[in-house]
Amino acid sequence: MSFMQRIKQSLARFMMGRHGADNLGIFTLITGLVMSILGSFTGIGLFSLLGFALYIWTLFRMFSRNNEKRAAENRKYIELTSGWKTKIRQFFRRMKNRRDYKYFKCPNCKVLLRLKRGSGEKEITCVRCGFQFKQKS
């Protein structure tokens, strides 16, 4: 067994039963890195201190054996961030396709719909609520 394989095996044994990295951990790690860089460029020690605190919290979460609590924290983080991530992704998709499609919202349930440009006025049926209305493209 080579030296690197032994290190890999011992690290795997150490991490057995521990939580490891997840979405919240990666976010706090990147945020800590940004805070540390801000602290070094601006000279404000508070940013560096916050970055260091985020590093410590990330390591605590990764090495924690309380998997249920860490998974609950990660689930809450995903619930909080999934809405705005979807909105950002949809915004960039709309910007990319704005020449081909017209985007609009259903007047009844406010779901985002699209219509091919140049097709004139159409009778639209909402896919979510079934409301029918006319829309001009």
Secondary structure per residue as TSV (DSSP state, phi and psi in degrees):
chain	resnum	aa	ss	phi	psi
A	1	M	-	360.0	130.4
A	2	S	-	-76.9	168.8
A	3	F	H	-61.1	-44.5
A	4	M	H	-66.0	-36.2
A	5	Q	H	-66.7	-38.2
A	6	R	H	-65.5	-40.4
A	7	I	H	-65.0	-44.0
A	8	K	H	-61.3	-41.7
A	9	Q	H	-68.0	-40.8
A	10	S	H	-69.6	-35.2
A	11	L	H	-67.1	-39.6
A	12	A	H	-64.0	-38.9
A	13	R	H	-65.0	-40.7
A	14	F	H	-64.8	-39.4
A	15	M	H	-82.5	-6.0
A	16	M	T	-62.4	126.5
A	17	G	T	85.2	-3.5
A	18	R	S	-96.4	163.4
A	19	H	-	-72.1	-47.6
A	20	G	-	83.2	-166.2
A	21	A	-	-85.0	144.5
A	22	D	-	-144.9	-173.5
A	23	N	H	-61.2	-44.1
A	24	L	H	-65.1	-40.1
A	25	G	H	-63.4	-41.2
A	26	I	H	-66.5	-40.8
A	27	F	H	-61.6	-46.0
A	28	T	H	-67.4	-33.6
A	29	L	H	-65.4	-45.9
A	30	I	H	-67.2	-40.6
A	31	T	H	-63.4	-40.4
A	32	G	H	-62.4	-39.4
A	33	L	H	-64.7	-44.2
A	34	V	H	-62.9	-42.1
A	35	M	H	-63.3	-41.3
A	36	S	H	-64.8	-41.5
A	37	I	H	-65.6	-42.9
A	38	L	H	-60.1	-41.3
A	39	G	H	-64.0	-37.9
A	40	S	H	-75.5	-33.0
A	41	F	H	-79.3	-37.3
A	42	T	H	-89.3	-20.2
A	43	G	-	81.0	7.3
A	44	I	-	-88.6	115.7
A	45	G	H	-68.1	-21.6
A	46	L	H	-63.1	-40.0
A	47	F	H	-62.6	-43.8
A	48	S	H	-64.0	-40.6
A	49	L	H	-64.0	-44.2
A	50	L	H	-63.8	-39.5
A	51	G	H	-62.2	-43.3
A	52	F	H	-64.6	-40.9
A	53	A	H	-63.2	-38.8
A	54	L	H	-66.6	-37.0
A	55	Y	H	-60.8	-46.0
A	56	I	H	-62.4	-44.7
A	57	W	H	-63.4	-39.5
A	58	T	H	-63.2	-45.0
A	59	L	H	-63.6	-40.4
A	60	F	H	-59.2	-45.5
A	61	R	H	-65.5	-39.9
A	62	M	H	-67.7	-37.8
A	63	F	H	-91.8	-0.1
A	64	S	-	-69.1	143.5
A	65	R	S	-98.6	-1.9
A	66	N	-	-87.3	76.7
A	67	N	H	-65.1	-34.4
A	68	E	H	-63.9	-45.0
A	69	K	H	-68.1	-41.4
A	70	R	H	-66.1	-37.5
A	71	A	H	-67.0	-37.2
A	72	A	H	-65.2	-41.0
A	73	E	H	-61.9	-43.6
A	74	N	H	-66.0	-40.3
A	75	R	H	-61.3	-42.1
A	76	K	H	-64.6	-41.0
A	77	Y	H	-61.6	-44.4
A	78	I	H	-64.7	-40.2
A	79	E	H	-62.9	-39.2
A	80	L	H	-71.0	-34.0
A	81	T	H	-96.7	-16.0
A	82	S	H	-65.7	-34.6
A	83	G	H	-63.7	-49.8
A	84	W	H	-75.4	-26.9
A	85	K	H	-65.4	-40.6
A	86	T	H	-64.9	-41.8
A	87	K	H	-63.9	-39.8
A	88	I	H	-66.4	-43.5
A	89	R	H	-63.2	-42.5
A	90	Q	H	-65.7	-38.0
A	91	F	H	-59.7	-47.8
A	92	F	H	-67.4	-34.3
A	93	R	H	-65.9	-40.8
A	94	R	H	-64.8	-40.6
A	95	M	H	-64.3	-37.6
A	96	K	H	-67.5	-38.5
A	97	N	T	-102.3	15.6
A	98	R	T	-67.5	-21.3
A	99	R	T	-78.2	-28.6
A	100	D	T	-94.5	-29.6
A	101	Y	E	-130.5	149.7
A	102	K	E	-104.9	128.6
A	103	Y	E	-102.6	138.7
A	104	F	E	-154.0	168.3
A	105	K	E	-108.7	147.7
A	106	C	-	-66.0	131.9
A	107	P	T	-66.8	-19.6
A	108	N	T	-89.9	-54.9
A	109	C	T	-111.7	-1.8
A	110	K	-	66.7	21.0
A	111	V	-	-76.5	146.7
A	112	L	E	-80.4	126.4
A	113	L	E	-123.7	165.4
A	114	R	E	-137.9	155.6
A	115	L	E	-140.2	136.5
A	116	K	E	-62.1	131.6
A	117	R	T	-68.2	146.5
A	118	G	T	84.0	8.9
A	119	S	S	-95.5	5.6
A	120	G	-	77.7	-158.9
A	121	E	E	-87.1	128.5
A	122	K	E	-124.1	152.5
A	123	E	E	-88.3	115.1
A	124	I	E	-104.8	138.6
A	125	T	E	-113.0	122.1
A	126	C	-	-64.3	136.5
A	127	V	T	-74.2	-23.2
A	128	R	T	-90.3	-51.1
A	129	C	T	-107.2	-11.7
A	130	G	-	80.5	7.3
A	131	F	-	-67.7	135.0
A	132	Q	E	-106.7	136.5
A	133	F	E	-155.6	164.0
A	134	K	E	-97.6	141.7
A	135	Q	E	-141.1	135.7
A	136	K	E	-97.2	134.4
A	137	S	-	-103.6	360.0
